[in-house]
Amino acid sequence: MIHPRPEPTDKRTPAQREDDAMLLVAEFTEDLRLGCGVPEALAGEMARKLVDRFRLRHGARRIYVPAMDKTVRDAAIRSKFNGQNAAECCREFGISRTSLYRIVGRRCSA
């Protein structure tokens, strides 16, 4: 589906935009490797293609990405946390120590 393109409002230089694209490639590569078990070389190639395609279709647009329901993640955090492994849990789930203690302090609402 072809969408009308809004007027570009991006004031960054081409080099800055390329840097941003490379950061996305790195994030997608890591997500493909860790989340999907894709070997690093293939994950990098896939990530580059995804970012290139996304830039073609949506370049210079602001896109809202809704957050996922965190109920399952929060339950996993509460299950894993033993009071002594805060740093490990924060690293594994990509959250701050403050968020960790907020999550484990809440009772499961389900």
N, C-alpha and C positions, 0 to 999 in steps of 0.2 A: 504494500500500500504506500503510495506516495503522499507525503504530507507537505503542506506549504512551509517553506523555511522562513523563520522570523529574521528580521534584520539582525546581523551579528552585532553584539555589544561587547565582545571580548576585546579588551585593550592590551592583552598580553602579546609578547613578541612570538613569532613562529618558534623560536628556540624554547621559550617557556611552555608553549603548547605541546611541543614534542617531549619535553621533560615530564609533563603531566601524563601524556600517553604512555611513556615508559614506566611510570609509577603504576598505572593501571595494569600494564602487561605483567609487571612483577607481582602485583596482588593476585591477578587471575592465575598466574602460573603457580603460585603458592597454594591457592584454593584448589586448583585442579590436582596438584600433587597430594596435598594433605587430605582434602575432602573427598577426592574421587580415586586416589591411588594411581593417577596417571604418571608414568615415568617423566622425569624432569625435562628431557629434550623434547618429548612430544607435548608436554604441558606448555612449554615455552612457545612452541610453534602454534599450538591451538590458541593460546592467549593472544599472541600477536594478530592472528587472523580475526579473532573475535573483536579486539579493539579496533582494528582497521575497518571492519564491517560496521561496527557501532559508530565510528567517527563519520563514515560515509553517510549513514542514515540519519544520525542525530547530532552531528558536529555543531558546536556553538549553541546548543539548546541546554536549558536547565531542565533536568529531569528529576522528578520526585520518585524515590525508591522507598516504598512502604516497608516499615520494619516487620519482621516476622513475629509471630506469637512466641513469646519467650517462656511459656509455661513449661514446656518439655526441657528446655535448656536450664531453667532455674531448678527444676527437680533434679537434673543430673548434677548440678553444682552442689545442691544440698546433700545429695547422696555421696559425692566424692569428698567433700570437705570434712576433715576429721579434727579440726582445731589446730593442727600443726603444719598443714600444707597449704597455707594461704598463697604463697608465691607460686607454687605449682598450679593451683586452681586458676589463679589470675592469668597466668601465661597460657594455660590450655584453653581457657574459654575467652581470652581476649578482653578481660574486664579489669577495672581498677580494684584496688583493695577496698575502697569505700563501697563500690558496687557489690563486691563479694559479701561484705558484712551486712549490707542492706538486704541482699537476697537470702542469706542464711538466717537472718533475723526474722524474716517473714514466714508465716505458716503457709503451707500449701492451701490454696483456696479451692482446690478441686475435691 
